[in-house]
């Protein structure tokens, strides 16, 4: 079951320049972290309502974000929705006829994640996130 918007992912070519811009726009500082499991470096901005804006810079040309930037340029990469049970929620989406990229949850920066195909969401990549519990 979808609980809330978890974060919005934005693909960028230059993280340093983009962080400076978004710090001005949002009025908050970013937390920078590497995400080798997803082959990106992220700048995370925590904004109101527990929502994050994540700037994503690829770590190399084999990253899915690098391929996205090459094809579409900078901009909205995905919208992430928080769920309670990633595996059950992915199965429920598939039963509803939603095309999946991931059939089961996998490890991501914020916890277990799974993606829905943009073809099933008017061209928007949707990520489901089951956040880690405290101490995990």
C-alpha positions in Angstrom: 0.0 0.0 0.0 1.4 3.4 -0.9 1.9 5.6 2.1 3.4 8.8 0.8 5.8 10.4 -1.7 9.3 9.4 -0.4 11.5 11.4 -2.8 11.8 12.9 -6.2 14.9 11.9 -8.2 16.5 14.4 -10.6 19.3 13.3 -13.0 22.2 15.9 -13.3 25.4 16.0 -15.2 27.4 18.0 -12.6 26.4 17.4 -8.9 28.5 20.2 -7.5 26.9 22.9 -9.7 23.4 21.4 -9.2 23.8 21.3 -5.4 24.7 25.0 -5.4 21.6 25.8 -7.5 19.2 23.7 -5.4 20.6 25.0 -2.1 19.6 28.5 -3.4 16.2 27.3 -4.6 15.3 25.2 -1.6 17.1 27.1 1.2 18.5 24.0 2.7 21.8 22.2 2.6 22.3 18.9 0.9 23.7 15.7 2.4 26.0 14.0 -0.2 26.4 10.2 -0.3 27.6 7.6 -2.7 25.3 4.9 -3.8 27.5 2.3 -5.4 24.6 -0.2 -5.5 22.9 2.1 -8.0 26.1 3.5 -9.5 25.3 7.2 -8.6 26.4 9.9 -6.2 23.4 11.5 -4.5 22.8 14.9 -3.0 19.8 14.6 -0.7 17.7 17.6 0.3 15.2 17.0 3.1 12.2 19.3 2.5 8.9 19.7 4.3 6.6 16.7 5.0 9.4 14.2 5.1 9.9 14.3 1.4 13.4 14.4 -0.2 14.7 15.8 -3.4 17.6 13.7 -4.6 20.0 14.9 -7.3 21.6 11.9 -9.1 25.0 12.1 -10.8 26.2 8.9 -12.5 29.4 7.3 -11.2 30.2 6.0 -14.7 28.9 5.4 -18.2 27.3 2.1 -17.3 24.9 3.7 -14.8 21.2 3.7 -15.7 21.3 7.4 -14.8 24.2 8.0 -17.3 22.1 6.3 -20.0 19.1 8.4 -19.0 21.1 11.7 -19.3 22.5 10.6 -22.7 19.0 10.0 -24.0 16.9 12.7 -22.3 19.3 15.2 -20.7 19.0 16.6 -17.2 15.6 16.6 -15.4 13.1 14.5 -13.6 14.3 10.9 -13.4 11.8 9.3 -11.1 9.2 9.7 -8.4 9.6 7.4 -5.4 6.6 6.2 -3.3 6.9 4.7 0.1 5.3 1.3 0.8 5.1 -1.1 3.7 5.9 -4.3 1.9 7.9 -4.0 -1.3 7.4 -7.6 -2.5 3.7 -7.7 -1.9 3.2 -4.3 -3.4 5.1 -5.2 -6.6 3.0 -8.3 -6.9 -0.2 -6.3 -6.4 0.9 -3.8 -9.1 1.6 -6.7 -11.5 -1.9 -8.1 -10.8 -3.4 -4.7 -11.7 -1.6 -5.0 -15.1 1.2 -2.6 -14.3 4.4 -3.4 -16.2 7.3 -3.9 -13.8 11.1 -3.4 -14.1 11.7 -5.3 -10.8 9.5 -8.3 -9.9 10.9 -8.3 -6.3 12.6 -5.8 -4.1 16.3 -5.2 -4.2 18.7 -3.2 -2.0 18.8 0.5 -2.6 20.2 3.5 -0.7 17.0 4.0 1.4 16.0 0.4 1.8 14.4 -2.2 -0.5 13.3 -0.7 -3.8 11.5 -1.8 -7.0 10.7 0.1 -10.2 7.5 0.2 -12.3 8.0 0.6 -16.0 7.4 4.2 -17.4 5.2 2.7 -20.1 2.6 2.0 -17.3 2.8 5.5 -15.9 2.5 8.0 -18.7 6.2 8.0 -19.2 7.2 8.5 -15.6 9.5 6.1 -13.9 8.0 5.2 -10.5 10.1 3.7 -7.7 8.6 1.9 -4.7 10.6 2.2 -1.5 10.3 0.1 1.6 12.5 2.2 4.0 14.9 0.4 6.3 13.8 0.1 9.9 15.9 1.8 12.6 19.1 -0.2 13.2 19.0 -2.1 9.8 
